[in-house]
Amino acid sequence: MPNLSGHLPALDGIRGLAILMVTAYRFNFGPADTHLPAKVLFAVLGHGDLGVDLFFVLSGFLITGILYDAKQKQHYFRDFYARRALRIFPLYYGFLFLMLVALPLVFGTKFDFFPEAMAHQPWLWLYGANFLMGIRDQWCLGSFSHFWSLSIEEHFYFVWPFVIWLCSRRLGMVACVLAITLSMVGRIIWIASGGGSVALECFTFFRLDALGLGGLFALAARGPRGIGACVPWALTSGLFFTVGMLAIAVLPDKWFFGLNLSIRAGFFGSLLVLAVASKPWTVWGWLWRTPLLRFFGKYSYAMYVFQWPLIVLLAPIVTAESLCSRTGSVFGGRLAYLALMTATTTGLAVLSWQLYEKHFLALKSKFGTSSTVSPPPGNAANSPAVF
């Protein structure tokens, strides 16, 4: 079994899969194609938003492990918060400043691409995007609405260090189970009381089951039997959650009464455990360590930040509809748009890393080390779990 205090390449692969799922979802639009193969393909890509659930499970696993391994070290809180801030803040706040302050000042009304975000800036600057949208029951931040998930991550980063610091490993596992249970029950009560669907998706409390499940696995894996203790659960429950995922794909969400989010968390939790526990020389283990997945895992954060605003910024130049018209094929045009936008956002993410982000990451060495020993650039210790 792998050493959880060392570098885990499988986590890079998990992160890469998650951002590819979200990327396929984000750029999957255009005219409808009535041909069956195209309908099936685009329907599958339309479920790529489930990558968000995978990111939450990964975040719970990675962050809980880092915190637990650092409990006996000096400057536990200072080092964790400083290292998270150096990873998350520079790109996020730099992007907000560029899009909502600098460019509007330079171009004035000509730069009117994000009116919704401009009108509600404080919520974005203070990581409250998910609360604003939940309260209004609207995705009301336009091309910045995707920052609801980063807001949840930041709330988790702020509170969870105190939970792990106060708890033993076993008590921490109890706290994880409690978070999972309360989140599930909370969603059921919310739906029964007529609560809004947007809040159900983006309120922090309602997404704790995925984060808590990842944390539960991280703590269980640090017991005497290691990650192997989680494998039987992942194998036996994996079939159940796979059937549940198929049901989610074809049935309306209202049939699940909020438990669809728990099914998604369980499915991706099983996947994560089996990926981390896999042997590198097996086909399954090789899959999660492939250079392609790890490449996208390395640049996932910037890809996540840029994707949705990039659609709006490039709309005067290229759209899915225009490519469908030029190619004379809905199927070909939509695939061309997906490929072009994926390549563009990936290229910008690489440039962001090389020219901007890595210089802040170099400062992390001043604040101790994470649970990863001597990590190479871009691995699980240097990348945020959020996409």
N, C-alpha and C positions, 0 to 999 in steps of 0.2 A: 504494500500500500504506500502511496506517496507521503512524503514528509510535508505536512501542512504548514510548517514554519519555513519552508523553502519556496522557491518559485514554482507556480503551478501553471504550466503552459496551457492546460485544458481550459482554464478560466479565460485566457485570451481568446481561445476558439469560441467559447460560449458567448463572449461579448461580441465577437465578430458575427456570429450567427444572428444575434439580437439586432445589431444595427443593419444587417442586410435585410432582415424581415421588415424593419421599420422603413428602410429606404424603398423597398419594393411597394410597400403600402403608400408611402408619401407621394410617389411619382406615378401611381397607378390610376390615371384618370384620362378621360377623353371620350370620344363618341362610342356608343355601344356597338359591340360586334356580335352579330347574331349566329355566327358559326359556332358549333358546339365546342371544338377544341379551344377556341379563343375565349368563349364564355367560361369554360372551366378554369383556364389559366388565370384570367383576370379575377375570377371569384376567389381563387386560392391566394393570389397576391393581395386581394382585398382584406384578407385576415392577417396581414403582416403587422397590424397594430398590436397583435398579441406579443410582439417582441418587447413591449413595455413591461408585461408581466415577467418575462424572462429577466429583464434588467433589474426589476425589483427583487426577485429571488436571489439573483447574483449579488446585488448590493447587500442584502441581509447577510448572506454567507461571507462575503469578503470583509465587510466592515466589522461584523461581530468577531470574526477570527482575528483581525488586526487588533481590535480592542482587547480581547481576552489575552492574547499573547503579550500585550504591552502592559498588563495590569501591574506587574512588579517593577516596572521601569520608572526612573525619575521623569518628572514633567509629563506624566501621562496625558493630562488634558491639554497642556500647552502644545505638545508635539502633535497630537492628533488634529486639533483645530487648525494649527498653523499649516500642516501638510495638506489638509483638505482645502483650506483657503487658497493655497498656492496652486492647487490643481484646478479648482472650480472658478474662483473669482476673476482671475485675469482675463480669460476668454469671455466669460459671460458679461462682466461689466464693461469690458472693452467693446464687445459687440453692441451692447445697449447704448454706450456712449456714441459710437460711430453712427448707428442707425437713428437714434432718437435725439441726439444733441448736435453732433458735429456736422453731419451732412445736411440736416435741415437749416442749420445756421449758414452754411455755405451757399446752398441752392435755394433757400427760401421755399416758397409754395411749389416750386418745380419738383421738390422732393417730397411728394405727398403719397408715398407708397403704403404707409402704415398708420392711417388715421386712428384706428381703434387703439393701438398700442400707445400712440402719442397722447390720446385722451385719458389713458389710465396708467400713466408711467409709474406712479408711486407703488402700485401693486407689483410691478415687475422688479423694481429696484429693491424691494423688501421681501422678495420671494413669497408674495401673497397671491400670485396669479390663480392658483387653484381655488383659493377662498373666494376671490371676486367672481369667478365663473360659477362656482357652486352656489353662492348666494343668489346670483342672478339667474341661475339655471340656464346659462347661455355660454357658448364658446365665443365670448365677446372681445377677445384680444386679437382677432384676425390672425395674421401670420405669425403672431407671437403666442398663440394659444398653447402651442406644444410645451411651453415652459411650465405648465402645470406639474409635469412629472419631475422636473428639476426642483420645483418648490417642495414637493414631497420628500425628495432625497435630502434637501437641506434641513428640513424639519427633523428628519431621522438622524442626520449627522449631529444635530444640536443636542437632542435628548438622549440618544442611545448610549453615548459614553458614560453617562451617569448611571444608567441601568446596569451595564456590565461591570462598572467599578464597584457598585454596591452589592453585587451578587456573586456567590460562588458559581461554579459551572452548573451544578444541578439546579440551583435556584434561578440561574439565568435561563435554563431550559424551561422552567416553570413560567417565567416571565414571557418567554416566546410563545408558549402554548396559550397563555392568557391573552396575549396580543392577538393571536390568531382567532381565538374564540370570540373575544369582544368585537373584533372587526366583522366577523360573520354575523353575529347576533345583531350588531348595530345596523348592518345593511338590511337585514330582515325587518327590523323595527322601522327603519326609515321608509322602506317600500310600503309596509303596511299602513303607515301614517300618511302616505301620499307625498313623500318627499320627491324632489326633482331627480331626473336621470343624470344630469350633468354632475351634480354633487355626488351621486353614487359612484361615478367614475373617478372624480378628482379630489374629493376631500381626503385629507391625510389619514384620518382615522379609519376610513373605509378601505384603505389599501394596506393596512398593517398585516394582513394575513400572509401576503407574499413576502414582505420583509421579515416577518416573524418566522416564517417557515425556513427561509434561508439562514437566519440566525440559529434556529434550532438545529439544523444540520451541522453548522459550524461548531457548535458546542458539543453535540453528540460525537462528532468526528475527533474531538480532542479528548475523548475518554480512552480507557485502556485498550479498546479494540480498534480505535482509529475510525477512518471513514468506512471501514468494512462493517461497522455496526449499523450503518444506514443502508447498505446495499440490499439486504433482504426486503426491507420496507419498500425501497425503490422498485425492486423487481415485482413484488406481489401487488403493489398498488398501481404500478405503471399501466397495466392493462385496464384497470378500472378508469383511470384518468384519461387514457387514450380514447376509450369509448365515450367518456364525458366530453372530450374535445370534439369528437365527431358529431355528437349531439348539439353542441354549441354552434357548430358550423351550419346546421340545417334548421334548427329550431329557434323561435323568437326568444330574446333574452328574458321576457316577462315570465316565461315558463319556469325559469330557474330561481326566481325570487332572490336574486342577489348571490346565489351560490355558484353561479358561473365563474365569478372571479376566483373563488376558492378552488374550483376544478382546474382552472388555468394555472394557478399557483402550484397545485399539487402535481400537475403534469410536468411543469418546468422544473419543479424541485426534484422530481424523480430523474429527469434528464440530467440536471446538474450533478447529482450524486453519482450517477453512472458514468458521466464524463470524467469527473475528478478521480474516481476510483479505477478507471480503465488503465490497462497496461499499454504502454507506448507502442509495443511491437504487434499489437492486435489491430485488426482493421478498424474496430470501433475506437480504440485509443488513438490510432493514427489520424482519424477523421478530425478529432478535436485539437490536434496539434499541427494541422496543415498550415503552411506559410500563408495561404490565401486568407483563411479565417483569422489568423493572428494579425495579419496586416490590417484588415478592417477593424479588428479589435483595438489596435493601437490608435487608430484615428477616429474612433467612434464618437468621441465627445464633440469634436468640431463638426463632424458630419451632422450630428443631431442638432447642434446650434444653428447651422447654416441652412438646412434643407428647406424648411417651409418658407422663410423669407426669400430664399433664392428663387422660388417659383414666381413670386411676385416681381422681383427685380428683373428677371429675364423674360417676363411675359411680353414686353414690347418687341422682343427679338424672336423668341421661339415659344410655341405652345404645343400641346399634344394635338390640338385640332389642326394647326398649321402643318405639322408634319404628316398627319393623316392625309391632308389635302395634297401635299407635295408628292407623297409616295403613291397616292391613289389607292391606299390600303389602310383600313382602320387598324388591322392587326399589326402591320408593319410600322405604321406611324406611331402607334402607342409603344411598341417595343423600342423604336428609335428614340422616342422621348425619354423612356425609362433609362435606356443606356446612356444617352447624352447627359441627362441630369445627374445620374449616378457618377459618371466620370467627372463632371464639373465639380460636384460637391466633394468628391474624393480628392481631386486635385487641390481645391482650396483648403481642405483639411490638412493635407500634407504640407502645404505652404505655411499654414497657420502654425503647425507644430514646429517646423524648422526655423521660421523667422520670428516666432513670438512665444509660443507656449513653453518650449523646452528651456528657455532662459529663466523662466520662473520656477520650473521644476528643479533646476540646478540648485535652487536655494533650499530645497527640502532637506538636504543633507545637514543643514544647520539645526534641524529639529528632530534629531534621532533618526531611527529607521523604522519602517513598518515591519510586519511579521515576515516579510520577504527578505531573504538573505542575499546581499549583493545583487540586486536586480539589474538586468540590462534595461536600457531605455525602452519605454513603451510597454512594459509588461504589466502584470496585475497590480503591482504596487504603485506604478506611475499613472495608471489610467483610472478615471472614476468609474464606479460601477454603473452610474447613470449613462444613458446612451447619448 
